[in-house]
Amino acid sequence: MSRNAGTVTKAASQTSDFLFRQFFDPVSSTYTYLLADVDGKESVLIDPVVEWAERDTKTIQELGLNLKYAMNTHMHADHITGTGKLKKLLPGCKSVISKASGAQADLFLNPNDEIKFGKHILKCYPTPGHTEGCMTYVCEKQGIAFTGDTLLIRGCGRTDFQGGSAETLYKSVHSVIFKLPDNFKLYPAHDYNGRMVTTVAEERTYNPRLTKSLEEFVKVMNNLNLPYPKMIDKAVPANKVCGLYEVDQKK
């Protein structure tokens, strides 16, 4: 990996003391990920959606887990985060997001911080470009990474709002994510075509945007002509306050 992302030599297969669940929101096509230490029962939830907070809570309780952190890869514009509601449903849970995101949280992440749950660790690497505050979370022991909207399966997040930059996103992917071992599995925040997982080698080889030169990539991204995000005016203000605005409105 790059100097900023530490050193990793190979990907490990998932160990027996590691629990992994992938959930899906069909409205926003958002993936939510539950990770846990099977023995210690500590868990984290990545990119929760407010409408599914009860589902997530029930799963966590049924599995006998303690939700330590509800965390986001970035401040989303297409759905409202479930972190605020989860804090109400599961007291003791702390919300987590990058300091650069501009959102409120109990814990702000800086470059190269680590999130620990039981024996497991998520290393936190800034990968801005889609937004200024995007982070990729890497669990080296399990050989997996959670890329948010920075890198999607055969695609990437748009770069035309929230401080986005095509050049910055390209450099984030190539200097951090593409420096992971080839067989690391990558889990994005969204997929719109029914795909659930990819690998570093696949994206480095087949991603139609990020296999281009920097100049070609910037030209493509600057000419996407995408419609204005339909949820952004509601989602971003709510997500700035940990999704609590939406929770309070429904009281």
N, C-alpha and C positions, 0 to 999 in steps of 0.2 A: 504493500500500500504506500501511499504518499507519506511524506514526513508529517503532514497534519493529521493523518488518519491512523498513525501507529504502524506496527509491523505485524502482519499475519502471514503465515506460511502455507497453511492448508485449512480446508473446511472439514469440520467434524460432522458426523451424523448426529442426529438428535439423541440425547442421552435419556435413559429411563427415568431420571429424576426431573425431567423437563416436560411441562404440559403446554400444549399449543392448541388454540382454537381460532378459527377464522369465521367471522360473521359478516353478513351482507345486508345493506339497506337498498332495496330495489328502487326507491325514489331517487336518491342521489348517486346510486351505484358506488356507495362508500363501503370499504372493508374496515371492520373493527377487529383488532387482534387481542386475544387474552393469552398471556404468558404467565406461567407459575412454576414455583419450586414445589414439586410433588411432596417432598419430605417436610419442608418448613412451612408450606401452605401460603407463603407470601406470593402475591400476584401483581401484575400491572395490566392495564388496559390501554391500548393505543388507538387513537382516533374514534372515540365513542360518538354516537349520534343520539341526540336528546330523545327522539321518539322511541328509541330502543333501550333506554336506561333500565326499565323494569325487566326486560328480557335479560340484559347483562347481569343485573343484580341477582335474579333468580338463578342463573347459571352459576355465578360465583358462590352463592349460598349452598346450592345443591352439591357443589364440588368441595364444600368445606374450606373454601379459601378466604384469605384476608386480603382485600384489595388495598394495596399500599399506595399505588399511584394510578391516577387516570390522566393520561398524557396525550398531547397532540403533536403531530409532526410539524404543524404550522397553523396559522390562523385561517381557518377555512372560509371560503366565500360561497360554497354551494350547499351547506347544511349547518345547522346549529349544533355545536358540540354538546355532548352529554356530561361533561366533567362536572359542571355545577350541580346538576340533578343527582348525579351519582354520589356526590359529597353529602347530599341530604339523605339519600337512601342508605348509604354505607358510611356512617360516621367514622372518622379516623382516616379516610381516604384523602389524599392530597392531590390537587391539580398541578400539572406540570406542563410547561411550554418554554420555548427558547426566550431568552431575555430580549433578543432582537425582534421578536414578533410584535411587540407593543401591546400585548394582551395581558390581562391580569391573571395571576396564578399564585398558588402557595409556594411553588418552587420554580425559580427561573434557571434555565440551563445556559451555561456558557460553553464555548468550544472545548471539546475533549472531556467534558464532565462525564461521570458514570452514574447510572441508575442501578442500584442493587436490590434484588429481591431474592431472599434466601441465598443460595450458592451461586446464583446467576447474575450476570452483569450486562447491561446495555450501554455501549459506548456511544456518545452523542457527538456527531460531526456536523458542523454547519454545511448545508448544501443549498445556499440561496439561489435565486434566479426566478423561480415561480413566484415567491414572495421573498421579502428581505429576511424573514425569520425562519425559513425552512431548515429542518434538521433531518438527518438520516440516523436511525438507531441501529446499531450493529451488535448482535450477540455472537461473538467470535466462537465461543465454545460450541454453539449449535450450528454454525455456518449459515446464518441467516441475517438479513438486513431488511429494515422497513424504510422505504424510500419516500413515503408521502406522495406528493404530486411532482416532485423533482424528476423522478424517472418512473414512467408508467410502462406497462408491457407493450413493447413495440411503439412507444410514444413518449411524451413528456407533457408536463403541465404548461399552460399558456403563460406568457410572460408580459402581458400588456396591462396589468393593473397591480395594485398593492406593492409598488416598488419593484416590480419584476424587471428582469433584464435577460434577453436571450444570450448575450455573451457570458454573463455571470452563470446562468444555468448550465451552459455547455461546459464551462470550466469546472463547475462543481461536479458534474457527472464524470468527467474525464480524470479529474485529479483525486476524487474520493471514491465514488462508487465503482468505476471501472478499474480501480486499483485493488479492489478486493479479489480474492482467489476466484478463478473461473467457475468453480462449482458452488459458490455461495448462492443460496436461494434468495431471490429478491421479492418482497411483498409490497405492492404499491397501496396507496390510499384509495384508489379507484380502478375499476375496469368496466368498460361499456360493451364488451364483446364476450362475456362469459369465461374469461381466463382468470385463473386464480394465483398463479405464481410463475416466475421466470428465473433465469440465472444470469450471472454476470457474463458468461461466455455467450449466451444467446443474444443478449442485448448489445454486446460489443460487436456481434457479427450481423445481426438482423434488424436492429432498430433503424427504421427508415430515415429518421431525422438525425440521430446522434452518431451515425456512421459517416456523415458528411463532414466536410471541412468546417471550421468555425465560420468562415465567411458565408458558405452556402447555408449553414444552419441559421445564422442570423437573418439572412434574406428570406428563408422559408417562414420563420417565426414572425417576422415583421409584415408578412403578407397573408396571414391566415384569415383575416377579415371575419373573426368570430363574433357572434352576437353578444350583446351585453349580458353578463351572468344574471339570470333571473332571480336568484336568491341573494345576491350580494348586498343589496341595501338593507335586508333584514338580518342576514347571517353575520356580516362583519361587525355591526354594532353589538349584537348579542355576544359574539365570540370574544370581543374585547373585554367583556366582563365575565368570562368563563361560562358563557351560556346562561347565566343566572337571570338575565333580562327575560328570556323566554319562560323560564321556570316561574318567575314572579308574576308574569302576565297570566299564567294559568291557575293561579291560586284561587 
